[in-house]
Amino acid sequence: MTTETTAPPTQVYRVWIKTTPEKIWTAITDPEWTVKYGYAAPAHFDLKPGGEYHSDATDEMREFGEQNGFPIPDRIVDGEVVESDPPRLLVQTWRMLMDPTTAAEPYTTLTYLIEEMKSQPGVCRLTITHEMAGAPATATMVAGSPLDEAGGGGWAWVLSDLKSVLETGTSLSGR
């Protein structure tokens, strides 16, 4: 992966979901939910400042790596909880370990903000802000590629899939 990028160092993604803040919070922080959308990797949080965060590789990820000639580590993302205010705000550090280039970059900061829409009862806005100063390879990776059908959709893909699962019970991939 190249370290040159045109992806901005701070990226903001937003989606409106017809559900409650509590359900969104659970879908983000509960490993039984995180396997239902996005890249289907279980995410584990110790939801207190300084608490550990990590996400583990799936068998599907390991198989993909083997088929393409690169190893996938057991732990694919790690970080630390900075702030936890359920079900409204989660701030954490975040580092992608699947690729040697992103693993060598500094930790980035990921913020989830869940807001109930007073003008539309039963609808919440979920905003993800990912600050990646000094991590250009990570910025490129999380921006996703609109041409990559094999799963390179980044945060836009993850949020779209999360919305689908919460509103319909089914992921975009049919899981």
C-alpha positions in Angstrom: 0.0 0.0 0.0 1.3 3.4 -0.8 1.7 6.1 1.8 0.8 8.9 -0.6 -2.8 9.9 -0.5 -5.3 12.6 -1.5 -7.6 11.4 1.2 -8.1 14.1 3.9 -6.6 13.6 7.3 -10.0 14.2 8.9 -13.0 12.4 7.5 -16.6 12.8 8.6 -19.3 10.3 7.7 -23.0 10.6 8.6 -26.0 8.5 8.3 -29.6 8.7 9.6 -31.1 5.5 11.0 -34.6 4.7 12.0 -33.9 3.3 15.4 -33.0 4.3 19.0 -29.7 5.6 20.3 -29.4 2.5 22.5 -29.7 0.1 19.6 -27.0 2.0 17.6 -24.7 2.1 20.7 -25.2 -1.7 21.1 -24.5 -2.3 17.4 -21.2 -0.4 17.6 -19.9 -1.8 20.9 -21.3 -5.4 21.2 -19.2 -8.1 19.4 -22.4 -10.1 18.9 -23.7 -7.1 16.8 -20.4 -6.1 15.1 -20.2 -9.4 13.3 -23.6 -8.6 11.6 -22.4 -5.7 9.4 -19.5 -4.1 7.7 -16.5 -6.4 7.6 -18.1 -8.7 10.2 -15.2 -8.6 12.6 -16.0 -8.9 16.3 -15.1 -5.7 18.1 -14.4 -5.8 21.8 -14.5 -2.7 24.1 -13.7 -2.0 27.7 -16.0 1.0 27.8 -14.1 3.2 30.3 -11.4 5.8 29.7 -8.1 3.9 29.1 -10.0 0.7 28.4 -8.8 -1.6 25.6 -10.4 -1.8 22.2 -9.6 -4.5 19.6 -11.2 -6.2 16.7 -10.3 -9.8 15.6 -9.8 -11.3 12.2 -12.5 -13.6 10.8 -11.8 -16.9 9.1 -13.0 -15.3 5.9 -10.3 -12.6 6.3 -7.6 -15.1 6.9 -8.7 -17.1 3.9 -8.6 -14.0 1.7 -5.1 -13.2 3.0 -3.9 -16.7 2.2 -5.3 -16.7 -1.3 -3.7 -13.3 -2.0 -0.3 -14.1 -0.4 -0.3 -12.1 2.7 -0.9 -13.1 6.3 -3.7 -11.6 8.3 -2.9 -11.1 12.1 -5.4 -12.4 14.7 -5.9 -8.8 15.9 -6.7 -6.6 13.0 -7.5 -3.3 14.7 -6.5 -2.0 18.2 -6.8 1.1 20.3 -8.0 2.5 23.5 -11.3 4.1 24.8 -10.8 7.8 25.4 -14.4 8.8 26.3 -17.5 6.7 26.7 -20.9 8.3 27.3 -23.5 5.7 26.4 -25.6 5.9 24.3 -24.4 9.2 22.9 -20.7 9.5 22.5 -17.7 7.1 22.0 -14.2 8.4 21.4 -11.4 6.0 20.9 -7.9 5.6 19.4 -7.8 3.3 16.4 -5.0 1.6 14.4 -5.4 -0.8 11.5 -3.0 -3.8 11.9 -3.9 -5.8 8.8 -1.4 -3.9 6.6 2.2 -3.3 7.6 2.0 0.3 6.3 -1.1 1.3 8.4 0.3 -0.7 11.4 3.4 1.4 11.4 1.4 4.7 11.5 0.4 6.4 14.7 -2.9 5.8 16.4 -5.8 7.8 14.9 -8.8 9.1 16.8 -12.3 7.9 16.0 -15.4 9.6 17.4 -19.0 8.2 17.2 -21.7 10.7 17.9 -25.3 9.5 18.2 -28.0 12.1 18.2 -31.8 11.7 18.4 -33.5 13.9 15.8 -36.1 16.0 17.6 -37.7 16.9 14.3 -38.1 13.3 13.3 -39.0 11.1 16.3 -37.6 7.6 16.1 -34.7 8.7 13.8 -31.1 9.1 15.0 -28.1 10.7 13.2 -24.9 8.8 13.6 -21.7 10.8 12.8 -18.3 9.2 12.6 -15.3 11.6 12.6 -12.0 9.9 12.0 -8.9 12.1 12.6 -5.8 10.7 10.9 -3.1 13.3 11.0 0.2 11.6 10.2 -1.5 8.5 9.0 -2.0 8.9 5.2 -2.2 5.2 4.5 -5.0 4.8 7.1 -6.8 7.8 5.6 -6.7 6.2 2.2 -7.9 2.9 3.5 -10.9 4.2 5.5 -12.0 6.5 2.7 -12.7 3.3 0.7 -12.6 2.8 -3.0 -15.8 3.1 -5.0 -14.3 0.7 -7.6 -13.4 -2.0 -5.1 -16.2 -4.6 -5.1 -14.2 -6.9 -2.8 -14.8 -4.9 0.4 -12.8 -1.7 0.2 -15.7 0.6 1.0 -14.3 2.0 4.2 -16.5 3.9 6.7 -19.2 4.7 4.0 -19.7 1.0 3.5 -19.7 0.2 7.3 -22.3 2.9 8.0 -24.5 1.8 5.1 -24.4 -1.7 6.2 -25.0 -0.8 9.9 -28.1 1.2 8.8 -29.4 -1.8 6.7 -29.0 -4.3 9.6 -30.6 -2.0 12.2 -33.6 -1.1 9.9 -34.2 -4.4 8.1 -32.3 -7.1 10.1 -30.2 -8.0 7.0 -26.8 -6.8 5.9 -26.1 -5.6 2.4 -24.3 -8.8 1.8 -27.2 -10.8 2.9 -25.7 -12.0 6.2 
